Amino acid sequence: MFENHQLDALPTHQDIIFKPLADNALFYVQVSWLLFYVPLMCVLAAVCYFNEAFASLAQTPLLVALPSILITSLAYNVLSVRLRGVAIRNHDIAYKKGVIWQQVTILPLSRIQHTEIHRGPLERKFGLASLRLYSAGGMSADLNISGLSHGDCKDIRQFIQDYTQPTLTQTESTDIANTDESINE
């Protein structure tokens, strides 16, 4: 019979001990941002070089704003990567992220339908990967953990697959063995 007892004390998610991302995750994030900002700065420099009217109006604000934005972004990335973490527990996986708006996502392992490991060219270069976890009923990943080492991604995926694989009972395994013997005869 179903019983629904009231809890006196709730478990807190602050008790979760999160493992930080891979050591070179910060370097990967910084390089990714620089691959965006450096070409942008080159284009703006070229526009200023070839268009003197634009250069006379925008040169000083660009010389102040772009390095400021770049330094602020790189500092924000340091905080962001250091505050991210993942925790694998017996029955769920937890992921925390966020600097200003902090978020902790806990996904029960029993709800995970399939997993993907994604590695872009830079991630492969740095030995990193992203783990995407999908639960029933959704078309997009319910949890996307980037910045893990490729080995950690494979280990987590294997742990999830072992957890979600149905275990055979003794009678089921005996029935399968008897079926195999009858087929071979």
Legacy VTK file of the C-alpha trace (Angstrom):
# vtk DataFile Version 3.0
C-alpha trace
ASCII
DATASET POLYDATA
POINTS 185 float
0.000 0.000 0.000
1.227 3.498 -0.855
2.211 5.623 2.119
3.241 9.228 2.036
4.893 10.278 5.303
5.803 13.850 6.045
9.528 14.556 6.329
10.828 16.252 9.454
14.147 17.295 7.932
14.897 17.890 4.286
18.226 16.868 2.783
20.178 19.856 1.524
21.945 20.062 -1.797
24.702 22.126 -0.194
26.007 18.868 1.282
27.055 17.724 -2.184
30.799 17.723 -2.709
31.424 18.850 -6.265
34.471 17.793 -8.246
36.011 20.668 -10.251
36.345 20.542 -14.019
39.491 19.290 -15.735
42.706 21.243 -15.150
42.916 22.620 -18.685
39.217 23.574 -18.922
40.057 27.171 -18.019
42.701 27.378 -20.745
40.197 25.950 -23.254
37.553 28.543 -22.319
40.075 31.400 -22.516
41.318 30.282 -25.956
37.717 29.961 -27.179
36.961 33.536 -26.106
40.178 34.839 -27.643
39.294 33.149 -30.938
36.197 35.364 -30.931
37.751 38.641 -29.726
41.004 38.683 -31.710
39.325 38.514 -35.159
36.777 41.114 -33.993
39.592 43.451 -32.966
41.388 42.850 -36.268
38.254 43.729 -38.248
37.730 46.914 -36.243
41.401 47.841 -36.680
41.104 47.288 -40.441
37.963 49.427 -40.598
39.747 52.198 -38.675
42.763 51.947 -40.988
40.763 52.172 -44.192
38.062 54.590 -43.020
39.619 57.720 -41.512
36.249 59.312 -40.673
35.237 56.285 -38.602
38.690 56.113 -37.032
38.603 59.729 -35.878
35.235 59.164 -34.165
35.693 55.670 -32.776
39.417 55.239 -32.186
39.539 56.441 -28.575
36.368 54.635 -27.421
37.558 51.446 -29.149
41.011 51.693 -27.598
39.421 51.926 -24.166
36.371 49.688 -24.537
37.747 46.638 -26.346
40.656 45.892 -23.987
38.356 46.540 -21.020
35.760 44.119 -22.371
38.464 41.558 -23.133
40.005 41.725 -19.654
36.585 41.638 -17.967
35.556 38.612 -20.055
38.751 36.725 -19.279
38.364 37.448 -15.537
34.722 36.357 -15.662
35.763 33.118 -17.373
38.215 32.365 -14.561
35.448 32.738 -11.972
32.951 30.823 -14.080
35.172 27.788 -14.610
36.296 27.682 -10.984
32.708 27.751 -9.731
31.554 24.863 -11.951
31.555 21.334 -10.611
30.076 17.899 -11.061
29.110 15.255 -8.507
28.300 11.654 -9.304
26.294 9.974 -6.572
24.673 6.549 -6.253
21.372 7.534 -7.869
21.893 10.937 -9.499
24.334 13.308 -11.101
24.601 16.943 -10.003
26.129 19.868 -11.878
26.612 23.392 -10.598
27.443 26.476 -12.622
27.050 30.217 -12.558
28.778 33.296 -11.199
25.976 35.798 -10.775
23.011 33.453 -11.249
24.029 30.160 -9.709
22.308 26.963 -10.736
22.499 23.389 -9.463
20.943 20.736 -11.693
20.349 17.270 -10.293
19.349 14.560 -12.756
18.316 11.121 -11.432
20.225 8.353 -13.197
17.028 6.333 -13.596
15.581 9.099 -15.824
18.514 9.204 -18.251
17.583 7.726 -21.606
20.842 8.188 -23.491
24.170 9.982 -23.332
26.476 11.640 -25.830
30.099 12.646 -25.650
30.844 15.676 -27.818
34.372 16.784 -28.735
35.081 19.766 -30.945
38.492 20.432 -32.486
39.704 22.569 -29.565
38.338 20.106 -27.020
40.240 17.279 -28.725
43.410 19.402 -28.698
43.123 19.950 -24.943
41.923 16.408 -24.115
38.481 17.637 -23.061
34.925 16.616 -23.880
31.331 17.575 -23.150
28.890 15.059 -21.734
25.268 15.464 -22.790
22.580 13.643 -20.825
19.071 13.183 -22.203
16.028 12.120 -20.217
12.700 10.843 -21.493
10.467 13.257 -23.324
12.944 15.864 -24.468
14.645 16.601 -27.755
17.508 18.610 -26.286
20.020 17.645 -23.635
18.680 17.986 -20.098
22.209 18.346 -18.788
25.272 19.454 -20.738
28.539 19.248 -18.795
31.454 20.792 -20.649
35.050 21.000 -19.478
35.450 17.386 -18.357
38.438 15.312 -19.385
37.639 12.809 -22.110
38.479 9.954 -19.723
36.072 11.313 -17.089
33.319 11.578 -19.718
33.810 7.954 -20.749
33.869 6.810 -17.106
30.686 8.736 -16.241
28.934 7.422 -19.355
29.917 3.852 -18.449
28.690 4.346 -14.876
25.343 5.621 -16.185
25.039 2.732 -18.648
25.814 0.211 -15.913
23.229 1.855 -13.672
20.479 1.937 -16.295
21.135 -1.565 -17.701
18.483 -3.927 -16.403
20.012 -6.625 -14.268
18.874 -10.164 -14.939
17.351 -12.117 -12.115
18.445 -15.693 -11.546
15.279 -17.106 -13.182
15.615 -14.826 -16.227
19.253 -15.835 -16.770
18.286 -19.533 -16.405
15.465 -19.067 -18.941
17.880 -17.416 -21.381
20.419 -20.222 -20.933
17.689 -22.848 -21.525
16.531 -20.993 -24.653
20.105 -20.875 -25.970
20.521 -24.621 -25.355
17.270 -25.434 -27.168
18.328 -23.295 -30.153
21.680 -25.085 -30.384
20.053 -28.540 -30.418
LINES 1 186
185 0 1 2 3 4 5 6 7 8 9 10 11 12 13 14 15 16 17 18 19 20 21 22 23 24 25 26 27 28 29 30 31 32 33 34 35 36 37 38 39 40 41 42 43 44 45 46 47 48 49 50 51 52 53 54 55 56 57 58 59 60 61 62 63 64 65 66 67 68 69 70 71 72 73 74 75 76 77 78 79 80 81 82 83 84 85 86 87 88 89 90 91 92 93 94 95 96 97 98 99 100 101 102 103 104 105 106 107 108 109 110 111 112 113 114 115 116 117 118 119 120 121 122 123 124 125 126 127 128 129 130 131 132 133 134 135 136 137 138 139 140 141 142 143 144 145 146 147 148 149 150 151 152 153 154 155 156 157 158 159 160 161 162 163 164 165 166 167 168 169 170 171 172 173 174 175 176 177 178 179 180 181 182 183 184
